[in-house]
Amino acid sequence: MRDAESPLDWLRNWYAQQCDGEREHERGVKIATLDNPGWTVSIDLEETEL
């Protein structure tokens, strides 16, 4: 992550690099709110460098 890049910008750029015409239709990023203040994030890392 670059110094001026926010975590959301980093995620958006990383995901765009993973898109190959198929992946974005089958796997993705899910962000949801929790009952109490907070977020849950689920990222399918299968077939990525991570």
Backbone as numpy.savetxt, mean C-alpha at the origin, in Angstrom:
# Nx Ny Nz CAx CAy CAz Cx Cy Cz
12.19 5.57 1.92 11.34 6.74 1.92 12.24 7.97 1.92
11.98 8.88 1.02 12.73 10.14 0.97 12.27 11.04 2.11
13.15 11.95 2.53 12.85 12.84 3.66 11.56 13.63 3.47
11.32 14.17 2.28 10.15 15.02 2.04 8.90 14.21 1.69
9.05 12.90 1.59 7.94 12.05 1.16 7.16 11.55 2.39
5.85 11.73 2.38 5.03 11.24 3.49 4.88 9.73 3.36
4.52 9.04 4.43 4.29 7.59 4.34 3.22 7.23 3.31
2.19 8.05 3.20 1.14 7.77 2.22 1.66 7.94 0.79
2.47 8.97 0.56 3.09 9.14 -0.75 4.00 7.97 -1.08
4.79 7.51 -0.09 5.67 6.37 -0.32 4.85 5.15 -0.72
3.76 4.87 0.01 2.92 3.72 -0.29 2.31 3.84 -1.68
1.82 5.00 -2.02 1.22 5.22 -3.34 2.25 4.98 -4.45
3.47 5.49 -4.28 4.52 5.29 -5.28 4.95 3.83 -5.37
5.11 3.18 -4.21 5.48 1.77 -4.19 4.42 0.93 -4.90
3.16 1.18 -4.59 2.08 0.41 -5.21 2.04 0.62 -6.72
2.23 1.84 -7.17 2.24 2.12 -8.61 3.34 1.33 -9.31
4.48 1.15 -8.64 5.58 0.37 -9.22 5.23 -1.12 -9.31
4.32 -1.60 -8.46 3.95 -3.01 -8.46 2.90 -3.34 -9.52
2.18 -2.33 -9.99 1.09 -2.54 -10.95 1.66 -3.02 -12.28
1.08 -4.11 -12.79 1.57 -4.70 -14.03 0.43 -5.05 -14.99
-0.76 -4.52 -14.74 -1.90 -4.84 -15.58 -2.76 -5.96 -15.01
-2.21 -6.73 -14.09 -2.96 -7.82 -13.45 -3.01 -7.67 -11.94
-1.86 -7.38 -11.34 -1.77 -7.32 -9.88 -2.81 -6.39 -9.28
-3.00 -5.23 -9.86 -3.92 -4.25 -9.28 -5.37 -4.70 -9.30
-5.69 -5.73 -10.07 -7.05 -6.27 -10.09 -7.22 -7.42 -9.11
-6.11 -8.01 -8.67 -6.17 -9.19 -7.80 -5.70 -8.91 -6.38
-4.71 -8.05 -6.23 -4.11 -7.79 -4.92 -4.07 -6.29 -4.70
-4.04 -5.90 -3.45 -4.03 -4.46 -3.23 -3.72 -4.07 -1.81
-4.11 -2.86 -1.50 -3.91 -2.25 -0.20 -5.29 -1.94 0.37
-5.50 -2.33 1.61 -6.77 -2.02 2.28 -6.46 -1.20 3.52
-7.13 -0.06 3.64 -6.99 0.81 4.80 -8.38 1.02 5.36
-8.53 0.79 6.66 -9.84 0.93 7.29 -9.67 1.56 8.67
-10.76 2.12 9.18 -10.74 2.69 10.53 -11.08 1.60 11.54
-10.64 1.81 12.76 -10.96 0.92 13.87 -12.06 1.57 14.71
-12.63 0.81 15.65 -13.66 1.35 16.53 -13.14 2.53 17.35
-11.93 2.36 17.88 -11.31 3.45 18.62 -10.44 4.23 17.63
-9.95 5.38 17.99 -9.13 6.13 17.03 -7.95 5.29 16.54
-7.88 5.12 15.27 -6.78 4.37 14.69 -7.14 3.79 13.34
-6.16 3.18 12.71 -6.31 2.62 11.38 -5.76 1.20 11.35
-6.27 0.41 10.45 -5.70 -0.90 10.16 -5.31 -0.90 8.68
-4.14 -1.43 8.38 -3.64 -1.46 7.01 -3.27 -2.89 6.66
-3.76 -3.36 5.53 -3.44 -4.70 5.04 -2.89 -4.56 3.63
-1.67 -5.09 3.41 -1.01 -4.99 2.11 -0.58 -6.39 1.69
-1.04 -6.84 0.53 -0.64 -8.13 -0.01 0.75 -7.98 -0.62
1.75 -8.60 0.01 3.13 -8.48 -0.45 3.58 -9.65 -1.33
2.69 -10.58 -1.59 3.05 -11.73 -2.42 3.55 -11.25 -3.78
4.63 -11.83 -4.23 5.25 -11.51 -5.52 5.76 -10.08 -5.60
6.19 -9.52 -4.47 6.87 -8.22 -4.45 8.26 -8.42 -3.85
9.10 -7.41 -3.96 10.44 -7.51 -3.37 10.39 -7.46 -1.84
9.27 -7.04 -1.27 9.13 -6.99 0.18 8.67 -8.33 0.71
